[in-house]
Amino acid sequence: MATAAPVASPRQRVAYHLDDIDKVAFVLGNIKNHYEGTGGEVDIVLVVHGPALAAFKRSGASAAISSRFAGLVKKGMTPHACANTMHGMDIALPDLFEGFASANAGGVVKLVELQAAGYAYLRP
């Protein structure tokens, strides 16, 4: 009797939502674990808005956060910063860690767009 070939899991597509500055290290740790748990077979978009965005400013940033963030971008994570938050906090895209794109219509709009495109929504 022949055994069935294993069915390949579809590549995961995940949108992580981050707005709580106290959860920045936790969320980056979750994303790292997500890459490791899937063997890198995942597309991850991190959408940052509200107070959490301050943790990603180049000036005054934690070395640990900066290093972890850069490593995740190298793995393929696509970070988006809410344009409304940037405007409200007087932050420009060049003020943020390298790799950020602007969520021009806003972070919450970007999250809905990603969900409509088939991304799973996670808010750790």
C-alpha positions in Angstrom: 0.0 0.0 0.0 1.5 3.4 -1.0 1.7 6.2 1.4 0.4 9.6 0.5 2.9 12.3 -0.2 2.9 15.0 2.5 0.9 18.0 1.6 3.0 21.1 1.5 1.7 23.9 3.8 0.9 27.1 2.0 3.4 29.9 2.7 2.1 31.9 5.7 1.4 35.6 5.3 1.1 37.5 8.6 0.5 41.1 9.6 1.8 42.0 13.1 0.1 45.0 14.7 2.2 47.0 17.2 1.2 50.1 19.0 2.2 49.5 22.6 5.8 50.7 23.3 6.0 48.2 26.2 5.6 45.3 23.8 8.2 46.2 21.2 10.8 43.7 22.4 8.1 41.1 22.9 6.7 41.5 19.4 10.1 41.4 17.7 10.8 38.2 19.7 7.5 36.7 18.4 8.5 37.6 14.8 11.9 36.0 15.3 10.3 32.9 16.6 7.8 32.9 13.7 10.6 32.9 11.2 12.4 30.1 13.1 9.2 28.1 13.5 8.4 28.2 9.8 11.9 27.8 8.5 11.6 31.2 7.0 8.6 30.2 4.9 6.5 33.2 6.0 5.9 36.7 4.7 5.7 39.1 7.6 4.6 42.7 7.6 5.0 44.7 10.8 2.6 47.7 11.1 3.7 50.2 13.8 1.6 53.1 15.0 1.0 55.1 18.1 3.5 55.2 21.0 5.5 52.2 19.8 6.8 54.1 16.8 9.2 56.0 19.1 11.1 52.8 19.8 12.2 52.7 16.1 13.8 56.2 15.9 17.4 56.0 14.9 18.4 58.6 17.5 18.3 57.3 21.0 17.2 53.8 20.0 18.1 50.8 22.1 21.0 48.9 20.6 19.2 45.6 21.3 16.0 46.7 19.5 18.0 48.2 16.6 20.0 45.0 16.1 17.0 42.7 16.4 15.0 44.8 14.0 17.9 44.8 11.4 18.1 41.1 11.6 14.4 40.6 11.0 14.5 43.0 8.0 17.3 40.8 6.6 15.0 37.8 7.1 12.4 39.5 5.0 10.2 41.4 7.4 8.5 44.4 5.9 7.9 47.2 8.4 5.4 50.0 7.8 5.1 53.1 9.9 1.8 54.9 10.2 1.9 58.2 8.4 -0.6 59.7 10.8 1.6 58.8 13.8 4.7 60.1 12.0 3.0 63.4 11.4 1.7 63.6 15.0 5.1 62.8 16.5 7.0 65.0 14.0 8.9 61.9 12.7 10.0 61.5 9.1 10.7 58.2 7.4 14.5 58.9 7.4 14.3 59.3 11.2 13.3 55.6 11.6 15.4 52.5 11.3 16.3 51.5 7.7 13.7 49.4 6.0 10.6 51.2 7.1 8.0 52.1 4.5 5.2 54.6 5.1 1.6 53.4 5.6 0.4 56.5 3.8 -3.3 56.0 4.5 -2.6 55.1 8.2 -1.6 52.1 10.1 -5.1 50.8 10.7 -6.0 51.1 7.1 -2.8 49.2 6.1 -3.8 46.4 8.5 -7.2 46.1 6.9 -5.6 46.1 3.4 -3.3 43.3 4.4 -6.1 41.2 5.9 -8.2 41.7 2.7 -5.1 40.5 0.8 -5.1 37.2 2.8 -2.7 38.1 5.6 -3.4 36.7 9.1 -3.7 39.4 11.7 -1.7 39.1 14.9 -1.7 41.5 17.8 0.5 40.0 20.5 
